[in-house]
Amino acid sequence: MRRSLYCIGGPIIHCTLYITILQSCNVAKHLPTGEKLYVGADFVLKTDSTIAKKEKERLVTELQALARPRPNSRIFGFPYKVAFYYFVGEPKKEKGFRAGLRRKFGEAPVLASARGLAANGQLMGNTLENEGYFGTSLQGDFVDVNGYQTKARYTIQVPQRYLIDSVSFIGDSTLVARAMFNASPQSFLKAGNPFVLDVVKAEKERIGSAIKQRGFFYFLPDYVTVLTDTAVGNHRVRFYLAIKPDIPAAAKVPYFLRNIYIFPNYTLATARTDTNRTLAYQAPIPTAADSGKTAPPGKFYIVDSSRVYNPVLFEDVISIRPGRRYNSRAQDLSLSRLVNLGTFKYIRNRFEPVGRYGRDSALMDANYYLTPLPKRSVRLEVSGNSRSNNLAGTLLTASYIDRNFLRRAEQLQVNATAGIDLQIGAAGRGVTNYRYGIDATLSFPRLVSPFKIRYDRRSILPKTNLTVGYEILQRDSLYNLSSARASFGYAFRTSNRVEHSFSPFYVNYVNIYNFEQPKFIAGLLDTLTGPTYARLLKAQFILSALYTFNYNSDPQTRRRYTNRLTINMEPAGNLAGLLIKPDDTGYKNIAGLPFAQFFRFDLDTRHYFQLSPKLTWANRFFGGVGIPYGNSNEMPFIRQYFIGGANSVRAFRPRAAGPGTYTPAKGTLFQDGGGDIKLEVNTELRAKLTSLLQLAAFVDAGNVWSYARVSTYGPGAEFTKDFAKQLAIGGGIGLRIDLSYFLVRADLATPFSIPYLPEGQRWVLNKINFRDRDWRRDNLVLNIAVGYPF
C-alpha cells in the first residue's frame, strides 16, 4: 500500500521539490567565475540558390545532431536539474545518500567552451565537405541568452554542391582487374548524383565483396583506390577507380577449392580423434568435376566414424563445392545455414592454401569444425503473457527436445503446458481461464515433398513442419473447451524480403463440454446472449489449407519509411466437399461430424514513418472476409474476426463492439462472438523520451460484420453500404517502458463513436467528462500488454 501511494504522489513530490529549489537556489551565483551555462546551438545557413529548402532543412537537422556538448535539461528555459545539483551541495561521501540523490535527480552544469566551439566548427565543416559542399566557410561565436546562459551560433556559408560528372574503371588485363570491370555495372556511383563520401566508401566495400565472390579470397576493399578530379568545372567531379598496384600477390589470384572436410563431432577434449582425416569417408556429394566441367580434382570428406549424421545433410547446408571457385557469398550462406540448423553449438571454419592451380590461380582446402549441442535436453520455463482479449496470466511449459532426430538435423520438440489467465479490468465480473495442453512438432531443415518447390537457394534453408497438439481450456463457472489439431506445412523464403508459409493439410476439431454451469445456463436463457451461447454448443470440425505471404522492407535500408504486408488465405472443406456426398439432412459428414466449409482471406499492412530520431508515426490497416458456404451458414467461431482489446480498437473492451450495430449485453465480459468481415484502421504517434520511457497518442477505428443477412446476431449485424457509419472509433494516450528484452505497454482510451447507439447519437465526443466518476467508469478503458500493438 505504501508503494502505491508513493507512485501516485511521486510527481507531486517532485514538483514541490523543484518549486522549493526555484525559490531557494540561484544557479547563476553557483557557476564558476567568468563561466556561463551552455544552452544549445543555433544555425544560420546562407546557401547557394541551387540548394532547395528541403535540403537546407536536412542540413540543419544533421548539424544539430553533431553539435556538442549536449545542454542540460530545462523546463520553460530553467535548468532545473542543475539547480537541484547545487541545491543538494557537494556530498561528503562518494556513495552516500546525498551523492545518490544528486546523481539521480541532478546534473552538473554544462559550461560554454571556446575549445568546443572550434572543435564543432571543424567537425561540421568536414561533414559538409564530405557531402560535396566544397569550399564551405563557417564562423562560430557565443550569444548571451541572459545574465548566466549563453548559446552557440554558427553562421555557415554553404556553396553549390558538387555532382558526379562521370565514373571510370581503369586497370590492366589481370584477373583481379577483370573482376572489378565485371562488377562495375552495379556501381553505387552514378553520373548526376551528388558527391557523398559515405557512398564512395560503400562503393569500395561493394567492389571488394564482388571480387571476393569471384574467388579472390585474400582481396580487401582497401585494395581499391578512388581518384577524384574536381577540375572539370561547373561544380562537377570525375571518379577513377582502380586496383592498387602494390597489393599482395595472394590477393591477385582467384582460389579454387580442392577438398572440403567436415568435422561434425568436434570438441576440445577429443579434438585429436575428431579431426583425424584418416577416419574420414568420402560423401556422395556431386562436385564440379562430376558435372564434366574442367575443374581441379577435389572431394567432400566427413570425419564421422559413428555415422551420427546422414551425409546428405551437408549437401543441403554447405553451399561451396570441391572443384569450384571460392565464393564469399556461398561461404557466408553455409555458415548461416549451419547456425540456423539449431544442432551445433559452436561453428568454426578454416581455409588452407595447398598450392597452385595452373598459372593464374591457386588451390585451398576448406575445414568446418562443428561442436554439436546435446542430443537431448529438457527445459522448464515460466512466463507471463497478455492476450488481445485483456487476459493476463502465467504459463508453465515443460519442453523436451531431440536434435538430429532422423540423422539430418531434424528437431523433435514436445511441449506440455499449464497456465492460468485472469481478466484485467473485469471489476469482479470476469472469468478465470485454466489451460492445459500438449503438442509435438517435428521440424525438417528442408522441403519434404513429392514434387519440386522453388525457393531462394541463396537464403537460409526452408523448413517442413509436422505438428500435432491437444489443448483443454477450462472457463471457470462456464464450460470446458477441448481442441485437437494437426498440420503439415512449409516455410521458405524467395528473397530477403519475402517469406511464404504454406500448410496444405490442417485439421482442427473443437468441442465444448461440461457446460451445465449456472452462469452459462443463465446466459443461454437470456434473450440477448442466448443465440451466441447456443453457437458454442456446436462442435467445430475444420479441414483446410493455410497460406501466408509476408513482405518486409529491406532490412538493410536506412530510409525513414518502412512497411510490412501480411496476406492470409484459408480455403476449408472444398476438397472434402467434392469427394463426399450429403446425407439425408443435406450436410456432408466425416465420421458422423459435419465439417466446416468456407473461404477466408485477410490482409494486414503496416507503415512506419520516422519523422525524427525520437518520433515515429505508425499506421496499420486490416481487412478480412470469411465466406461460408455448403455445410456452413456462418463462419466457425474460432475462425471469426473480433474487435476491441489491447491490440485492436483500444477504446472498447474485447469483443464489446459489433458485429455491425449489434448491442452487446451489459456486464457480459465473456461474450464469445464475432463477425465474418472485419475492417480496422489504426494510427499512432510514438515519442521516445528516454531509452526507457516512451509516450504515444493514438486513434483506432473498426468493426466486424456478418456476411449473411440472417445471422446469430439478428438485423443490423450484416455488412451493408453504410458500414462507414458503423465504425467503432476511439483514441487515447499510452505509456511504454522499454526493458530491452520486451516492452510493457499501458494504453488509456475512450470511445469517440459507438456503433450500437441509435444513428445520429453515435458520436459521443461532446459527452466526454473526466470529472464525472460514472463517465470514467463506463468510458475509460485501460489496456496493459506486452509489446507494441502493431
C-alpha positions in Angstrom: 0.0 0.0 0.0 2.8 2.4 0.9 4.4 1.7 -2.6 1.2 2.6 -4.4 0.9 5.9 -2.5 4.4 6.8 -3.4 3.9 6.1 -7.1 0.8 8.2 -7.2 2.3 11.0 -5.2 5.7 10.9 -6.9 5.0 13.7 -9.4 3.6 15.9 -6.7 6.6 15.4 -4.5 8.9 16.2 -7.4 7.0 19.4 -8.4 7.1 20.6 -4.8 10.8 19.8 -4.6 11.6 21.8 -7.7 9.4 24.7 -6.7 11.4 24.9 -3.5 14.6 24.8 -5.5 13.4 27.7 -7.7 12.7 29.8 -4.7 15.9 29.0 -2.8 18.6 28.4 -5.4 20.1 30.9 -7.8 22.0 28.9 -10.5 24.0 32.0 -11.6 25.7 32.6 -8.3 27.0 29.0 -8.1 28.6 29.0 -11.5 32.4 29.4 -11.6 33.6 32.9 -12.0 33.6 34.1 -15.6 31.7 31.0 -16.8 28.3 30.7 -18.4 25.8 27.9 -18.8 25.7 26.4 -22.3 22.1 26.0 -23.5 22.4 24.8 -27.1 23.2 25.9 -30.6 21.6 27.9 -33.4 22.5 27.7 -37.1 22.3 30.4 -39.7 22.8 28.8 -43.2 23.5 31.1 -46.1 23.0 28.7 -49.0 23.6 28.9 -52.7 20.4 29.4 -54.8 20.7 25.9 -56.2 20.1 24.4 -52.7 16.4 23.5 -52.2 14.6 24.4 -49.0 14.1 20.8 -48.0 17.9 20.1 -48.4 18.6 23.2 -46.3 16.3 21.8 -43.5 18.1 18.4 -43.7 21.5 20.1 -43.3 20.3 22.0 -40.2 19.0 18.8 -38.6 22.2 17.0 -39.4 24.4 19.8 -38.0 22.2 20.0 -34.8 22.9 16.3 -34.2 26.7 16.9 -34.4 26.7 19.8 -32.0 28.5 19.0 -28.7 28.2 19.1 -25.8 24.5 18.4 -25.1 23.0 21.1 -23.0 21.4 20.5 -19.6 17.7 19.6 -19.3 15.4 22.5 -18.9 11.7 23.3 -18.2 10.4 26.6 -19.6 14.1 27.6 -20.1 15.1 26.9 -16.5 17.9 24.3 -15.9 16.1 22.6 -13.0 18.5 19.6 -12.8 21.5 22.0 -12.4 19.6 23.9 -9.7 19.0 20.6 -7.9 22.6 19.7 -8.3 23.7 22.9 -6.5 20.8 22.7 -4.0 22.0 19.3 -2.8 25.5 20.5 -2.5 28.9 18.7 -2.5 28.5 15.3 -0.9 31.0 14.2 1.8 30.9 10.6 0.7 31.0 9.2 -2.8 28.4 6.5 -2.1 26.3 8.3 0.5 22.6 9.3 0.3 23.3 12.8 -0.8 25.6 11.6 -3.6 23.0 9.2 -4.9 20.3 11.9 -4.7 22.5 14.3 -6.7 23.3 11.7 -9.4 19.7 10.6 -9.8 17.9 14.0 -9.9 20.7 16.5 -10.6 23.1 17.3 -13.5 26.5 19.0 -13.4 26.4 22.3 -15.3 27.5 22.2 -19.0 29.6 25.3 -19.5 30.3 27.2 -22.7 33.8 26.4 -24.1 35.6 28.2 -26.9 37.6 25.0 -27.4 34.3 23.1 -28.0 33.2 25.9 -30.4 36.3 25.4 -32.5 36.0 21.6 -32.4 32.4 21.7 -33.5 33.2 24.1 -36.3 35.9 21.7 -37.7 33.6 18.7 -37.4 30.7 20.4 -39.1 32.9 21.8 -41.9 34.3 18.3 -42.6 30.8 16.8 -42.6 29.7 19.4 -45.2 32.8 18.8 -47.3 32.2 15.0 -47.2 28.7 15.6 -48.6 30.0 17.6 -51.6 29.8 21.2 -50.3 33.4 22.0 -51.1 34.6 25.5 -50.1 32.2 25.8 -47.1 33.1 28.6 -44.7 31.9 28.5 -41.0 32.1 31.0 -38.2 31.0 30.3 -34.6 30.5 32.5 -31.6 28.5 32.7 -28.4 25.3 34.7 -28.0 24.1 35.5 -24.5 20.6 34.4 -23.6 20.5 36.1 -20.2 23.0 37.0 -17.5 24.3 33.5 -16.9 23.2 31.5 -20.0 24.7 31.5 -23.5 24.2 29.6 -26.7 26.4 28.9 -29.7 25.6 30.4 -33.0 27.1 29.0 -36.2 27.0 31.1 -39.4 27.7 28.9 -42.4 28.2 29.8 -46.0 27.1 26.8 -48.0 28.2 26.8 -51.7 26.8 24.9 -54.6 27.0 21.2 -54.2 29.3 19.1 -56.4 27.7 16.4 -58.6 29.2 13.3 -60.2 30.2 14.0 -63.8 31.4 10.5 -64.7 32.8 7.3 -63.3 35.6 5.3 -64.9 37.1 2.0 -64.0 40.7 1.7 -65.1 43.2 -1.2 -65.0 45.1 -3.8 -66.9 44.3 -7.3 -68.2 44.9 -9.1 -64.9 42.2 -11.4 -63.5 41.6 -9.1 -60.5 41.1 -6.1 -62.7 38.7 -8.0 -64.9 36.7 -9.0 -61.8 36.4 -5.3 -61.0 35.3 -4.5 -64.5 32.6 -7.3 -64.3 31.3 -5.7 -61.1 31.1 -2.2 -62.5 27.5 -2.2 -63.8 26.2 -2.3 -60.3 28.2 0.7 -59.1 26.7 2.9 -56.4 28.3 5.9 -58.1 26.0 7.3 -60.8 26.5 10.4 -63.0 24.3 13.2 -61.9 24.2 12.1 -58.2 25.7 14.4 -55.5 29.2 13.7 -54.2 28.9 11.8 -50.8 32.0 10.4 -49.2 30.0 7.6 -47.5 28.7 6.4 -50.9 32.3 6.3 -52.1 33.3 4.2 -49.1 30.3 1.9 -49.7 31.4 1.5 -53.4 34.8 0.3 -52.3 33.1 -2.2 -50.0 30.8 -3.3 -52.8 33.8 -3.8 -55.2 35.7 -5.7 -52.5 32.8 -8.0 -51.8 32.1 -8.6 -55.6 35.7 -9.5 -56.2 35.8 -11.8 -53.2 32.7 -13.6 -54.6 34.7 -14.3 -57.7 37.3 -16.4 -55.9 39.8 -13.8 -54.7 40.0 -15.0 -51.1 42.6 -12.5 -49.8 41.2 -9.4 -51.5 40.2 -6.5 -49.3 38.2 -3.3 -50.0 41.3 -1.2 -49.1 43.0 -2.6 -52.2 40.6 -0.4 -54.3 41.8 3.2 -54.9 39.4 6.0 -55.8 40.9 9.1 -57.6 38.8 12.3 -58.0 39.1 15.2 -60.4 37.3 18.4 -59.4 38.9 20.5 -62.2 36.0 19.6 -64.6 34.2 22.8 -63.9 30.6 23.7 -63.2 30.8 22.0 -59.8 31.3 18.6 -61.2 33.7 15.8 -60.1 35.1 12.8 -62.0 35.8 9.5 -60.4 38.5 7.0 -61.4 38.5 3.6 -59.7 41.4 1.1 -59.9 43.2 -1.7 -58.1 46.3 -0.5 -56.2 49.4 -1.8 -57.9 51.2 -2.8 -54.7 48.7 -5.3 -53.3 49.9 -8.7 -52.0 50.4 -11.4 -54.7 47.9 -13.7 -53.0 45.2 -11.1 -53.4 45.7 -11.0 -57.2 44.7 -14.6 -57.9 41.4 -16.5 -57.6 41.3 -19.6 -55.4 39.7 -22.9 -56.3 38.5 -25.3 -53.7 40.2 -28.7 -53.6 38.8 -30.8 -50.7 36.2 -29.9 -48.1 36.4 -31.5 -44.7 33.5 -31.6 -42.3 34.2 -32.4 -38.6 30.6 -32.7 -37.1 31.6 -34.1 -33.7 34.4 -31.6 -32.8 35.2 -30.9 -29.2 38.4 -29.7 -27.5 38.5 -32.8 -25.3 38.5 -35.2 -28.3 40.0 -32.9 -31.0 42.7 -35.4 -32.0 40.2 -38.1 -32.8 37.5 -35.8 -34.2 39.9 -34.2 -36.7 41.7 -37.4 -37.8 41.4 -37.3 -41.6 42.3 -40.9 -41.9 38.9 -41.7 -40.3 37.1 -39.6 -42.9 34.8 -41.1 -45.5 34.0 -39.5 -48.9 30.5 -38.2 -49.1 28.4 -38.9 -52.2 28.1 -35.2 -53.0 28.5 -34.0 -56.6 31.5 -31.8 -57.4 32.4 -29.6 -60.3 34.4 -32.5 -61.8 31.4 -34.8 -61.6 29.4 -32.5 -63.9 32.0 -32.8 -66.6 33.4 -29.3 -66.1 37.1 -28.5 -66.3 38.0 -28.2 -62.6 40.7 -29.2 -60.2 40.3 -32.6 -58.6 38.6 -32.4 -55.2 36.4 -34.4 -52.8 34.0 -33.9 -50.0 35.1 -35.7 -46.8 33.3 -36.2 -43.5 35.0 -37.3 -40.3 32.1 -39.1 -38.6 33.2 -42.6 -37.8 30.0 -43.5 -35.9 27.8 -42.1 -38.7 25.8 -39.8 -36.4 24.8 -37.6 -39.4 23.5 -38.5 -42.8 26.0 -37.0 -45.3 23.1 -35.7 -47.4 22.6 -33.1 -44.6 25.9 -31.4 -45.6 24.9 -31.4 -49.2 21.9 -29.3 -48.3 23.8 -27.0 -45.9 27.3 -26.4 -47.4 27.0 -24.2 -50.5 30.6 -24.3 -51.6 31.7 -27.3 -53.7 35.1 -29.0 -54.4 36.4 -28.0 -57.8 34.7 -24.7 -57.9 36.0 -21.2 -57.2 35.8 -19.9 -53.7 32.8 -17.6 -53.3 32.4 -15.5 -50.1 28.7 -15.3 -50.5 28.4 -19.1 -50.7 30.6 -19.3 -47.6 28.5 -16.8 -45.6 25.4 -18.7 -46.6 27.0 -22.0 -45.4 27.7 -20.5 -42.0 24.3 -19.0 -41.7 22.6 -22.3 -42.5 24.8 -24.2 -40.0 23.8 -21.7 -37.3 20.1 -21.9 -38.1 20.0 -25.7 -38.0 19.9 -25.5 -34.2 22.0 -28.6 -34.0 25.5 -27.2 -33.5 26.7 -25.1 -30.5 29.9 -23.8 -32.0 30.8 -23.4 -35.6 34.3 -22.6 -36.8 35.9 -22.9 -40.2 39.4 -22.5 -41.7 40.8 -22.3 -45.2 44.3 -23.7 -46.1 46.2 -22.8 -49.2 47.6 -26.0 -50.7 49.4 -24.9 -53.9 49.0 -23.5 -57.4 46.3 -24.5 -59.9 47.6 -23.6 -63.3 49.4 -20.4 -64.0 47.0 -17.7 -62.7 45.1 -19.4 -59.8 45.6 -21.3 -56.6 44.1 -24.1 -54.6 42.8 -24.3 -51.0 41.1 -26.8 -48.7 38.1 -25.9 -46.5 37.6 -27.2 -43.0 34.5 -26.9 -40.9 34.7 -27.7 -37.2 31.2 -28.3 -35.7 30.6 -28.8 -32.0 27.2 -30.3 -31.5 24.6 -29.4 -28.9 23.4 -32.2 -26.6 21.4 -34.8 -28.4 18.5 -34.5 -25.9 17.6 -31.7 -23.5 14.7 -30.8 -21.1 13.7 -27.3 -20.2 11.2 -25.9 -17.7 10.0 -22.4 -18.4 7.7 -20.0 -16.5 6.4 -17.0 -18.5 4.0 -14.1 -18.2 1.6 -13.3 -21.1 -1.1 -10.9 -22.2 -3.7 -11.6 -24.8 -5.8 -9.4 -27.1 -8.9 -10.1 -25.0 -7.4 -8.4 -21.9 -6.5 -11.7 -20.3 -3.2 -11.8 -18.5 -1.6 -14.7 -16.7 1.2 -17.1 -16.4 2.2 -20.2 -18.3 4.3 -23.1 -17.2 6.0 -25.0 -20.1 8.0 -28.2 -19.9 9.9 -28.9 -23.2 11.7 -32.0 -24.4 14.0 -31.5 -27.5 15.6 -34.3 -29.5 18.1 -32.9 -32.0 19.2 -34.7 -35.2 16.1 -37.0 -34.7 16.4 -38.7 -38.1 20.1 -38.0 -38.7 19.6 -35.0 -40.9 19.3 -32.3 -38.2 15.6 -32.8 -37.8 14.3 -31.5 -34.5 11.6 -33.1 -32.4 10.1 -30.8 -29.7 7.4 -31.9 -27.3 5.8 -29.2 -25.0 3.5 -29.8 -22.1 1.8 -26.6 -20.8 -0.3 -25.5 -17.9 -1.5 -21.9 -17.3 -4.0 -19.5 -15.8 -5.4 -16.3 -17.3 -7.2 -13.6 -15.4 -9.3 -10.8 -17.0 -7.9 -7.3 -16.4 -10.4 -4.6 -15.5 -13.3 -7.0 -15.1 -14.4 -5.5 -11.7 -15.3 -8.9 -10.3 -17.4 -9.9 -13.4 -14.6 -11.6 -15.4 -13.8 -15.2 -15.9 -10.7 -17.1 -14.9 -9.3 -19.4 -17.6 -7.2 -22.5 -17.0 -5.2 -24.0 -19.8 -3.7 -27.5 -20.2 -2.1 -28.8 -23.3 0.5 -30.9 -25.1 1.9 -30.6 -28.6 4.7 -32.1 -30.6 6.5 -30.6 -33.7 8.9 -32.4 -35.9 10.8 -29.9 -38.0 12.8 -30.8 -41.1 15.5 -28.3 -42.4 14.4 -29.0 -46.0 11.3 -29.2 -48.1 9.7 -32.7 -47.8 7.6 -33.0 -50.8 6.9 -35.5 -53.7 7.3 -32.6 -56.2 9.8 -29.8 -56.6 9.2 -26.5 -54.8 11.2 -23.5 -56.0 12.7 -21.3 -53.3 15.7 -18.9 -53.0 18.7 -21.1 -52.5 20.7 -18.1 -51.6 18.8 -17.7 -48.3 18.5 -19.9 -45.2 17.2 -23.4 -45.5 13.5 -23.9 -45.8 11.6 -25.9 -43.2 8.9 -28.5 -43.2 6.9 -28.8 -40.0 4.7 -31.6 -38.8 2.6 -30.6 -35.8 0.0 -32.3 -33.6 -1.5 -30.9 -30.4 -4.3 -31.1 -27.9 -5.5 -28.4 -25.5 -8.2 -28.0 -22.8 -9.5 -24.6 -21.9 -11.5 -24.5 -18.7 -13.5 -21.3 -18.4 -14.3 -21.2 -14.7 -18.1 -21.5 -14.0 -18.9 -21.6 -17.7 -17.7 -24.6 -19.8 -14.7 -26.6 -20.9 -13.4 -26.5 -24.4 -11.2 -29.1 -26.0 -9.2 -28.6 -29.2 -7.3 -31.2 -31.2 -5.2 -30.1 -34.2 -2.7 -31.4 -36.7 -0.9 -29.7 -39.6 1.8 -30.3 -42.2 3.4 -27.4 -43.9 6.3 -25.5 -45.3 8.1 -22.2 -44.5 10.6 -20.8 -47.0 11.9 -17.5 -48.5 12.1 -16.4 -52.1 14.2 -13.3 -51.2 15.4 -11.5 -48.1 12.1 -9.5 -48.2 9.6 -12.2 -49.0 8.6 -15.2 -46.9 6.0 -17.9 -47.6 4.3 -20.3 -45.3 2.0 -23.0 -46.8 0.2 -25.8 -45.0 -1.6 -28.0 -47.5 -3.0 -30.0 -44.6 -4.6 -28.6 -41.5 -7.3 -30.2 -39.3 -8.8 -28.8 -36.1 -11.6 -30.3 -34.0 -13.1 -28.2 -31.2 -15.7 -29.5 -28.8 -17.5 -27.9 -25.8 -18.4 -30.0 -22.7 -19.2 -29.6 -19.0 -21.4 -26.6 -19.9 -24.1 -27.3 -17.3 -22.9 -24.4 -15.2 -25.2 -21.8 -13.6 -23.6 -18.8 -15.4 -23.6 -20.5 -18.8 -27.2 -21.7 -18.4 -28.3 -18.2 -17.4 -26.5 -16.8 -20.5 -28.1 -19.4 -22.7 -31.6 -18.5 -21.4 -31.0 -14.7 -21.8 -32.6 -13.3 -24.9 -29.5 -11.2 -25.7 -26.8 -13.7 -25.1 -28.6 -16.9 -25.8 -28.0 -17.1 -29.5 -24.3 -16.5 -29.0 -24.0 -19.1 -26.3 -26.0 -21.6 -28.3 -23.4 -21.5 -31.1 -20.7 -22.7 -28.7 -22.6 -26.0 -28.2 -21.9 -26.9 -31.8 -18.7 -28.9 -32.4 -16.3 -27.3 -34.9 -14.6 -29.6 -37.4 -12.2 -27.8 -39.9 -10.3 -29.4 -42.7 -8.4 -26.6 -44.5 -5.2 -25.4 -46.2 -3.4 -22.3 -44.9 -1.2 -19.9 -46.9 0.6 -16.9 -45.5 2.6 -14.3 -47.5 4.9 -11.9 -45.7 6.7 -8.9 -47.2 9.0 -6.7 -45.2 11.0 -3.6 -46.3 14.7 -4.2 -47.0 16.2 -5.0 -43.5 19.4 -3.1 -44.6 17.5 0.1 -45.5 18.1 3.4 -43.7 15.0 5.0 -45.2 12.7 6.9 -43.0 9.7 4.9 -44.4 9.4 1.2 -43.8 6.4 -1.1 -44.4 5.2 -4.6 -43.8 2.5 -6.7 -45.6 0.9 -9.9 -44.5 -1.7 -11.8 -46.5 -3.5 -14.9 -45.2 -5.7 -17.3 -47.2 -7.6 -20.3 -45.9 -10.0 -22.5 -48.0 -11.7 -25.0 -45.8 -13.7 -28.1 -46.7 -13.5 -27.7 -50.5 -11.7 -30.9 -51.4 -13.8 -32.9 -48.9 -16.9 -31.3 -50.2 -16.1 -32.6 -53.7 -15.4 -36.1 -52.6 -18.3 -36.6 -50.0 -22.0 -36.8 -50.8 -24.5 -35.1 -48.5 -26.7 -37.2 -46.1 -30.4 -37.1 -45.7 -30.2 -33.8 -43.8 -28.3 -32.2 -46.7 -25.0 -32.0 -44.7 -21.7 -33.7 -45.6 -20.1 -35.6 -42.8 -16.8 -37.3 -41.9 -17.2 -40.0 -39.2 -20.6 -38.5 -38.4 -19.2 -35.0 -38.0 -20.2 -32.2 -40.4 -17.1 -30.3 -41.5 -17.0 -26.5 -42.0 -16.8 -25.0 -45.5 -15.6 -21.5 -46.0 -13.1 -19.3 -47.7 -11.2 -16.8 -45.5 -8.9 -14.0 -46.8 -7.3 -11.2 -44.9 -4.7 -8.5 -45.4 -2.6 -6.7 -42.8 -0.5 -3.8 -43.9 1.7 -1.6 -41.7 3.5 1.6 -42.5 6.1 3.4 -40.3 7.4 6.9 -40.9 10.5 8.0 -38.9 9.6 11.7 -38.5 12.7 12.4 -36.4 15.2 10.2 -34.4 12.8 10.2 -31.5 9.4 10.4 -33.2 7.7 7.7 -35.2 4.3 7.7 -36.9 2.9 4.1 -37.1 -0.1 3.1 -39.1 -2.0 -0.2 -39.7 -4.9 -1.3 -42.0 -6.5 -4.7 -41.6 -9.2 -6.0 -43.8 -10.6 -9.6 -43.7 -13.6 -11.5 -45.1 -14.8 -15.0 -44.4 -17.4 -16.5 -46.9 -19.3 -19.6 -45.5 -20.9 -22.0 -48.0 -22.1 -25.6 -48.2 -22.1 -27.1 -44.8 -21.7 -23.7 -43.1 -24.2 -20.9 -42.7 -21.8 -18.8 -40.6 -18.0 -18.9 -40.1 -16.9 -21.2 -37.2 -16.5 -19.0 -34.1 -12.8 -20.0 -33.9 -12.3 -18.5 -37.4 -14.3 -15.3 -36.9 -12.9 -11.8 -36.5 -13.2 -9.8 -33.3 -12.8 -6.1 -32.4 -11.6 -4.4 -29.3 -8.9 -5.1 -26.8 -5.2 -4.2 -26.3 -4.2 -4.8 -29.9 -7.3 -3.6 -31.7 -9.7 -0.7 -31.1 -8.4 0.0 -27.6 -11.3 2.2 -26.5 -13.6 -0.9 -26.5 -13.1 -3.9 -24.3 -12.5 -7.2 -26.2 -15.5 -8.2 -28.3 -17.6 -5.3 -26.9 -18.4 -3.9 -30.3 -20.0 -5.5 -33.3 -21.0 -7.2 -35.4 -22.4 -4.1 -37.0 -24.9 -2.3 -34.8 -25.5 -5.3 -32.5 -25.9 -4.3 -28.9 -23.8 -6.4 -26.6 -25.3 -7.5 -23.3 -24.2 -5.2 -20.4 -21.9 -6.8 -17.9 -21.0 -9.7 -20.2 -17.3 -9.7 -20.3 -17.1 -13.2 -21.5 -19.0 -12.8 -24.8 -18.0 -15.3 -27.4 -18.9 -13.9 -30.7 -17.6 -12.0 -33.7 -18.0 -11.4 -37.4 -17.2 -12.8 -40.8 -16.0 -9.4 -42.2 -13.6 -7.0 -40.4 -12.2 -3.6 -41.2 -9.8 -1.8 -38.9 -7.5 1.3 -39.2 -5.0 2.4 -36.5 -2.7 5.3 -36.3 -0.3 6.1 -33.5 2.4 8.7 -32.8 5.3 7.3 -30.8 7.6 9.6 -28.9 10.8 8.3 -27.3 11.5 10.3 -24.1 14.5 8.3 -22.8 16.0 4.9 -23.5 13.5 3.6 -21.0 10.3 5.7 -21.4 8.1 6.3 -24.4 4.8 8.2 -24.9 2.1 7.6 -27.5 -1.1 9.2 -28.8 -3.4 7.0 -30.9 -6.7 6.8 -32.8 -8.3 3.4 -33.7 -11.4 2.7 -35.8 -13.0 -0.6 -36.9 -15.8 -3.1 -36.7 -16.9 -6.6 -37.7 -20.0 -7.7 -39.6 -21.8 -10.8 -40.6 -21.6 -12.0 -44.2 -25.1 -13.4 -44.3 -28.2 -11.3 -43.9 -29.6 -13.8 -41.3 -27.1 -14.5 -38.5 -26.9 -15.3 -34.8 -26.9 -11.6 -34.0 -30.0 -10.6 -35.9 -30.7 -7.4 -38.0 -28.1 -4.8 -38.1 -25.2 -7.2 -37.9 -24.8 -7.7 -41.7 -22.3 -5.8 -43.9 -24.0 -3.0 -45.9 -23.1 0.1 -47.8 -23.5 2.0 -44.5 -20.5 0.3 -42.9 -18.6 3.5 -42.5 -21.3 4.8 -40.2 -21.0 1.7 -38.0 -17.3 2.0 -37.2 -16.3 1.9 -33.5 -13.9 4.8 -33.1 -11.8 5.7 -30.1 -8.4 7.2 -29.1 -6.2 7.9 -26.2 -2.7 8.1 -24.8 -0.1 5.4 -23.8 3.0 5.0 -21.7 5.6 2.4 -22.7 8.5 1.1 -20.7 11.2 -0.4 -22.9 13.1 -3.1 -20.9 15.3 -4.1 -23.9 14.2 -7.7 -23.9 10.5 -6.7 -24.0 8.3 -3.7 -23.9 5.5 -3.1 -21.3 2.6 -1.0 -22.5 -0.3 0.8 -20.8 -2.8 2.5 -23.1 -5.7 4.6 -21.7 -8.5 5.1 -24.3 -12.1 6.4 -24.6 -14.7 5.9 -27.3 -15.4 8.7 -29.9 -18.1 6.9 -31.8 -20.2 3.9 -30.5 -21.7 1.8 -33.3 -24.6 0.2 -31.3 -26.1 3.6 -30.3 -29.0 4.9 -32.5 -27.9 6.6 -35.7 -27.3 10.3 -35.1 -26.3 9.7 -31.5 -23.2 7.6 -32.1 -20.6 10.4 -31.8 -20.0 10.9 -28.1 -17.2 13.5 -28.1 -19.5 16.1 -26.6 -20.2 13.8 -23.6 -16.6 13.4 -22.5 -16.4 14.5 -18.8 -13.3 13.4 -17.0 -14.6 14.8 -13.7 -17.7 12.5 -13.7 -16.9 9.3 -11.9 -19.7 7.4 -13.6 -18.4 8.5 -17.0 -14.9 7.5 -16.2 -16.1 4.0 -15.1 -18.1 3.4 -18.2 -15.8 5.0 -20.8 -12.2 4.9 -19.8 -10.5 1.6 -20.8 -7.0 0.7 -19.6 -5.2 -1.8 -21.7 -2.0 -3.4 -20.3 0.0 -5.5 -22.6 3.5 -6.6 -23.7 4.9 -5.3 -27.0 3.6 -2.7 -29.5 0.0 -3.1 -30.7 1.3 -3.2 -34.3 
